[in-house]
């Protein structure tokens, strides 16, 4: 009997250790779509500035980010990351990756990708596909105001920065270059988000049209209303800008 008890205890301990190990492994990757703690930092989105300038053959600023500039980049990332671009298991483990800017010549926007992914992914029902579409559009609507409020503050501060440079004593060429490049970075990031929103509206509309054809549902009306709301916001942003240097963003589909 004692030997049997010891065997049971050994098996139980092994099971508990395995469960704890699995839990720790999951925690190390983050949970509920959050980025892993070892990948988070105050400047984790600083690369956005280097990406937009680099894609146009320009140099990024060497200045440290201000609090407002850091917030602008933090709010921009979820709006430029393509929806449904992460497999479900990667979202659980907080997968994080850099994204190429739309001004890189090899980047081609495919408005059908979101809809094809939405339709092809396993779902319990077509209603869940409509629900996913509605959630994605609503998330973009929710993010719109905070991002552009941040953009307005950054642009206002950049105007003051630009005006003050003429009055700075002994301003070095490198300081002037870094100031100009930082203002350019900020403007390009805002333009990137504007382009991304236009693309998302196009993608959402394509996806809804295919869902209606494949599985008509009353939820389509809610999705259409929300897409229209996002489209109206996108067409009238608080900050107006155009792609720099006359470079158009190529799309297909």
N, C-alpha and C positions, 0 to 999 in steps of 0.2 A: 504493500500500500504506500509506504513512504516514497518508493521509487516512482510510482505512478503519479503521486502528487508533485514530485520534482519535475517529471516530464511535462506535466500540465503547466507548471509555473514557467518552465523554459520556453514552451511554445507560446504562452501568453506574453512573456517578456519580448520574444522575437517579434510578435505581431505589433506590440506597442512601440517598439523601436522603429519598425518599418513605417508605422503610421506617423510617428513624430518626424522621421526623416523626410517623408513625403510632404508633410506640412511645412517643414523648414525649407525644402526645395521650392515649394510654391511661393513662400514668403520672399525668398531671395529674388524671385522674378517680379515681385509686385503682385497686387491683386486688384480685381475689379477694374482692370484697364489702366491702372496707375503705373507710371514709369518707375522702374526699380530705383530704390533709394541711392544706390551707388552711381546711378547715371544722372541724378538730379544735382543741379548747382545753380547758383544765382545767374550765371551767364550761359546756361545750357543752350540757349537759342541765339547766342552771339553769332554763330556761323551763318545766320540768315543774311547779315550784312555782307560778309565775304562772298557768299554765293551770288547775290544779285549783282555786286560790282564785278566779280570775277567773270560772270557770264557775259558781261559787256566789255571785257578786256580792260577793266579799271582796277585800281588798287583799293583795298578797304582801309578805313581810318584806323590809326593806332591808338586813338583816344579810348579811355575807359567808357563804358556805357553809363549814362545817367539812369536814375531810377525810372524816369519816364520812358527812356529808350528801351530799357530792359522790359518794362511792362508791355510796350508796343510789340516787341518780339515774342513775348510769352503769349499774348493774345492773338498774334498773327498765326502761329504754328497750327493750331487746330482748324484754322480757316483755309490753310493752303494744303494741309494733308488731305489727299483725296478720300472721300467717304468710302467705306468698305474696302480700303486698300490693305487692311491687315486681316489675315485669317483669324477666325474666332479664337483659336488657341493662343495666338500671339497677342491678341488684345488682353487676354486674361493675364499673361505674364508681362504686360507692360512693354511690349516691343517698341523701340524708338529708333527712328532712322532719319538721316538728312534727306532733303527733297531737292531735286534740281530745279532751278528757276525756269520760268516759262520762256526766258529769252535765250536759252541754250538752243542752238539751231537743230539739234537732233531730237529735241523733245516735241512730240506731236500729241496734241490733245485729242482723245477719242471720247466723244460724248456718249457712246454706246457702252463703254466699259462698266460704268456703275450699274446700269440696268441689266446687263448680261450677268454680272456678278450677283445682283440681287435675285434674279430669276433662277440662276443655276445653283445657288447655294441651297443646301437642304433646309427645308422649312416644314413645320407641321401642317401648315395650310397657307392658301393664298392670302388669307386675312393677315397672317403674320408678316408677309411681304409688304402689304400695304402699311402695316403698323411700323415696319422698319423705315420705309420711305418717309412716312409722316414724322417719325422721330428725328430722322436726319435733317429734314427741312426745318423742323421746329428748332433744333439745336443751332442751326445757322442763323435763324431769326433772333434767337436769344443772344448769340455772340455778337451780332451786328452792332448794336448800340455801344457796348463797352469798348469794342475795338476802335470804332470811329471817334468816340470821345477821347480815347488815348491818342489817336492820330491827330486830332485837332490841337491837343495840348503840345504834342511834339513839334508840329509845324509852327505853332505860335512861338515856341522857344527857339526854334531854328531861325525864324525871322529876326528875333532879337539877337541871336548869335551873329547872324550875317551883318546886321546893322552895327554891332559893337566892334567888329574886327577893324574897321577904319579908325577906331579911337584907341586901340590897344597899342601901347608903346613897345617898340622893338619887337614886333611880331615877326618871328622867323618864317622862312619859306616852308619849313616842315610843319609848323603849327598851322599855317594858313591851309596847306594841303590837307592836313588831317581834319580840319574844321569843315572844309568844303566837301571832302569825301564822306564825312559823317552825315552831313545834310543830304547828300545824294543817296546814301544808304537808306536813310529814313524814308525819303520820298519813294524810292524804288520798292521798299517793303510794302508801303501803302498801296502802290500800284499793283504789286503782286497779289495782294488780297482782293483788290477790285477785279482783277482778271479771273482769279479763282472763283469768286462769287458768280461772275457771268457764266463761267464754265459749269458750275454746279447747277445753276438754274436750267441750263440747256440739258444737262445730264438727267436731272430730276424729271423734266418734261418727257424726255425720251423714254425713261423707265415707266412713267405713269401711262403713257400711250400703249406700251407693250403689255403692261398689266391689265389694262382695260380690255385689250383684244383677247388676252389669254384667259382672264378670269374676272369678268365684270362684277363689281361689288359697290355697295353704297359708300364704302370708305373712299372711293375714288374722288368724290366731291370734296371731302375734307382735304385730301392731298392736293387737289387742284387749287383750292382756295389758299392753302399755305404757300404753294409754289408761286402763285400770283402775288402774294404778300411779299415774299422774298424778292421776286423779280422787280416789284415796285421800289423796294428799298435799294436794290442794287442799281437800278436805273437813275436814282436820285441820291447819291451818297453825299454826306455832309462835306466831303473833301473831293474836289474834282482833279483828275490827273489823267495823263495819256501815257501809253508806252513810250519809253525814252528812245531817242535817236531814230524815230520813225520805224522801228522794227515791229512788225506785226507778229502776233502769236498765231502759229499755224494750228489748225484744227481739222478734224476729219469726222465723218460719220453723219 
